[in-house]
Amino acid sequence: MTTETVEEFEARARAWAAENLPPEDPDNPPHFEDDLEDWSRQRELQKKVWEGGFAGICFPQEYGGLGLSTAYQEAYGRAIHGYQTPTRLNLPTFAIVAPVILDHGTEEQKQKYVRGALMGDVILSQFFSEPKGGSDLAGVITRAERDGDTWVLNGNKIWSTAAYGADYGICLARTDWDAPKHRGLSMFMVPIKEQAGFTLNRIRMVTADSDFCEEFFEDLVLPADALVGEVNDGWTVASRQLVYERTAVGGGSQYTQGPRMPRPQNHDVQSPAELAKSLGKQDDPYVQDRVGLAHTYEVIHGQINHRVGQAMRRGALPPPAASIMRLFHAESMWTTRDVMMDVAGGLAVAPNGHYAGAITNGVEDYLMRQSASLGGGSTEMARNLISERVLGMPREYAADRDVPFREVRQGR
Ligand SMILES: Cc1cc2nc3c(=O)[nH]c(=O)nc-3n(C[C@H](O)[C@H](O)[C@H](O)COP(=O)(O)OP(=O)(O)OC[C@H]3O[C@@H](n4cnc5c(N)ncnc54)[C@H](O)[C@@H]3O)c2cc1C
């Protein structure tokens, strides 16, 4: 138990940040390139945070964290505002994979992956999605077969965010084809390095970024200690991971440090209100109406995250309630991005002058808003989960429930 108050902690973090973290240059804000150099920078920054004693504010002390409450995590976020921080490690390393290892990993795995991540030595990614099914996660067909003390992995994953910069991917694979689909899965830690049987390709997106990866496993040999949780109980681990993912994507994770996502590249214009002002449209009643709508969504999003997050931590809402945060994140993101485009008007497609950079980024954000309703599970699936698991409405019919997976028709 710390005797330091939140205020004292914040003041100490503020003084430390001023001394140790490079300030963000407002004229040249951090641009997250899709390259390995940027990931080395993230590791370096995390090492600074670790050495400063501020890593893993809500992680248990046994695994390198500080064991403090979310009030301290929020205070730290305020204290480091305006400084460069290892933001990219928040998702999925700190907010998704590390907590799932805390819940289901062995003692050795917790020391290796959780402490390793907090020290800036280990970056983690997720191998869930497959080309033949994303929403139907329990339908994965990547297989792991036991061979003596080892496991042999064969299959293909896709849409793994930033796996090229990571050290391990947590990977859901089928280990029993005779069990029904949810009961024949196991979870593994797959090392991401040049090795026999492992290929990683990067995927170029419409925004010209190439953050997404696809991985191929051909007789890739994994040691026995790659298994996370019990054999054939991977669905338990995956379900927990999905809760962390929805909480994190929604913006309510206690395991993030500092800003959840990289900040927009152009700091002049971050919100519809700022954009309207910078274009001299703040007195236009239509623009005011649209900006007001976006602002309302943002405020409600913040309140929902706070209330649902607290209620889940108290046990007043069940873990699937994380889908409420995740759903509202997408709704809020779509509204904000649409309003930004509306306010920019023709400039959005033919940007010029002083605001060109901001608006070009706005258009990229507009294209990427699709991702907010797919990444971390789609909004349709979030609605299903809220209705079935939070509100207790009838379950969706599934023809493959309780059928041995071997007998389930594969593909679409
Ligand atoms: C930004 C981003 C980051 C991502 N990062 C990762 C990552 O790191 N690792 C990883 O493994 N994956 C990642 N993904 C993949 C993501 O998890 C999948 O895109 C997601 O699970 C949806 O799967 P899908 O794209 O195959 O869509 P599909 O499953 O093909 O679904 C298509 C549409 O049908 C709807 N639908 C499907 N089934 C139902 C149903 N029963 N009821 C109602 N509607 C239904 C879906 O909601 C969706 O709108 C990422 C995706 C994005 C966009």
The ligand as an SDF file (V2000), in Angstrom:
LIG
                    3D

 53 58  0  0  0  0  0  0  0  0999 V2000
   -8.1490   -1.6390  -36.7000 C   0  0  0  0  0  0  0  0  0  0  0  0
   -8.2550   -3.1440  -36.6100 C   0  0  0  0  0  0  0  0  0  0  0  0
   -7.3070   -3.8280  -35.8520 C   0  0  0  0  0  0  0  0  0  0  0  0
   -7.3670   -5.2210  -35.7890 C   0  0  0  0  0  0  0  0  0  0  0  0
   -6.3860   -5.8620  -35.0900 N   0  0  0  0  0  0  0  0  0  0  0  0
   -6.4060   -7.2090  -35.0480 C   0  0  0  0  0  0  0  0  0  0  0  0
   -5.3560   -7.9160  -34.3610 C   0  0  0  0  0  0  0  0  0  0  0  0
   -4.4190   -7.3260  -33.8330 O   0  0  0  0  0  0  0  0  0  0  0  0
   -5.3990   -9.2660  -34.3310 N   0  0  0  0  0  0  0  0  0  0  0  0
   -6.4090   -9.9640  -34.9310 C   0  0  0  0  0  0  0  0  0  0  0  0
   -6.4050  -11.1890  -34.8460 O   0  0  0  0  0  0  0  0  0  0  0  0
   -7.4090   -9.3340  -35.6170 N   0  0  0  0  0  0  0  0  0  0  0  0
   -7.4120   -7.9750  -35.6860 C   0  0  0  0  0  0  0  0  0  0  0  0
   -8.4020   -7.3220  -36.3780 N   0  0  0  0  0  0  0  0  0  0  0  0
   -9.4430   -8.1040  -37.0550 C   0  0  0  0  0  0  0  0  0  0  0  0
  -10.7760   -7.9660  -36.3370 C   0  0  0  0  0  0  0  0  0  0  0  0
  -10.7440   -8.6240  -35.1080 O   0  0  0  0  0  0  0  0  0  0  0  0
  -11.8380   -8.5140  -37.2850 C   0  0  0  0  0  0  0  0  0  0  0  0
  -11.8720   -7.6020  -38.3600 O   0  0  0  0  0  0  0  0  0  0  0  0
  -13.1880   -8.5800  -36.6360 C   0  0  0  0  0  0  0  0  0  0  0  0
  -13.1960   -9.6140  -35.6850 O   0  0  0  0  0  0  0  0  0  0  0  0
  -14.3090   -8.7700  -37.6470 C   0  0  0  0  0  0  0  0  0  0  0  0
  -14.0440   -9.8640  -38.4710 O   0  0  0  0  0  0  0  0  0  0  0  0
  -14.1020   -9.7500  -40.0690 P   0  0  0  0  0  0  0  0  0  0  0  0
  -13.4040   -8.4890  -40.4800 O   0  0  0  0  0  0  0  0  0  0  0  0
  -13.5690  -11.0570  -40.6230 O   0  0  0  0  0  0  0  0  0  0  0  0
  -15.6200   -9.5850  -40.4350 O   0  0  0  0  0  0  0  0  0  0  0  0
  -16.7020  -10.7520  -40.6390 P   0  0  0  0  0  0  0  0  0  0  0  0
  -16.6220  -11.7100  -39.5050 O   0  0  0  0  0  0  0  0  0  0  0  0
  -16.5410  -11.2990  -42.0320 O   0  0  0  0  0  0  0  0  0  0  0  0
  -18.0570   -9.9760  -40.5370 O   0  0  0  0  0  0  0  0  0  0  0  0
  -18.5470   -9.1250  -41.5950 C   0  0  0  0  0  0  0  0  0  0  0  0
  -19.7730   -8.3820  -41.0720 C   0  0  0  0  0  0  0  0  0  0  0  0
  -20.8130   -9.3340  -40.7250 O   0  0  0  0  0  0  0  0  0  0  0  0
  -21.2400   -9.1120  -39.3940 C   0  0  0  0  0  0  0  0  0  0  0  0
  -21.5930  -10.3640  -38.7020 N   0  0  0  0  0  0  0  0  0  0  0  0
  -20.8960  -11.5380  -38.7410 C   0  0  0  0  0  0  0  0  0  0  0  0
  -21.5100  -12.4490  -37.9570 N   0  0  0  0  0  0  0  0  0  0  0  0
  -22.6120  -11.8370  -37.3990 C   0  0  0  0  0  0  0  0  0  0  0  0
  -23.6240  -12.2440  -36.4930 C   0  0  0  0  0  0  0  0  0  0  0  0
  -23.6740  -13.4840  -35.9980 N   0  0  0  0  0  0  0  0  0  0  0  0
  -24.5830  -11.3360  -36.1470 N   0  0  0  0  0  0  0  0  0  0  0  0
  -24.5620  -10.0620  -36.6430 C   0  0  0  0  0  0  0  0  0  0  0  0
  -23.6170   -9.6280  -37.5230 N   0  0  0  0  0  0  0  0  0  0  0  0
  -22.6550  -10.5040  -37.8940 C   0  0  0  0  0  0  0  0  0  0  0  0
  -20.0370   -8.4940  -38.6990 C   0  0  0  0  0  0  0  0  0  0  0  0
  -20.4440   -7.7580  -37.5820 O   0  0  0  0  0  0  0  0  0  0  0  0
  -19.4550   -7.6070  -39.7940 C   0  0  0  0  0  0  0  0  0  0  0  0
  -20.0710   -6.3600  -39.8640 O   0  0  0  0  0  0  0  0  0  0  0  0
   -8.3740   -5.9390  -36.4800 C   0  0  0  0  0  0  0  0  0  0  0  0
   -9.3350   -5.2460  -37.2420 C   0  0  0  0  0  0  0  0  0  0  0  0
   -9.2720   -3.8660  -37.3120 C   0  0  0  0  0  0  0  0  0  0  0  0
  -10.2980   -3.1700  -38.1580 C   0  0  0  0  0  0  0  0  0  0  0  0
  1  2  1  0
  2  3  1  0
  2 52  2  0
  3  4  2  0
  4  5  1  0
  4 50  1  0
  5  6  2  0
  6  7  1  0
  6 13  1  0
  7  8  2  0
  7  9  1  0
  9 10  1  0
 10 11  2  0
 10 12  1  0
 12 13  2  0
 13 14  1  0
 14 15  1  0
 14 50  1  0
 15 16  1  0
 16 17  1  0
 16 18  1  0
 18 19  1  0
 18 20  1  0
 20 21  1  0
 20 22  1  0
 22 23  1  0
 23 24  1  0
 24 25  2  0
 24 26  1  0
 24 27  1  0
 27 28  1  0
 28 29  2  0
 28 30  1  0
 28 31  1  0
 31 32  1  0
 32 33  1  0
 33 34  1  0
 33 48  1  0
 34 35  1  0
 35 36  1  0
 35 46  1  0
 36 37  1  0
 36 45  1  0
 37 38  2  0
 38 39  1  0
 39 40  1  0
 39 45  2  0
 40 41  1  0
 40 42  2  0
 42 43  1  0
 43 44  2  0
 44 45  1  0
 46 47  1  0
 46 48  1  0
 48 49  1  0
 50 51  2  0
 51 52  1  0
 52 53  1  0
M  END
$$$$
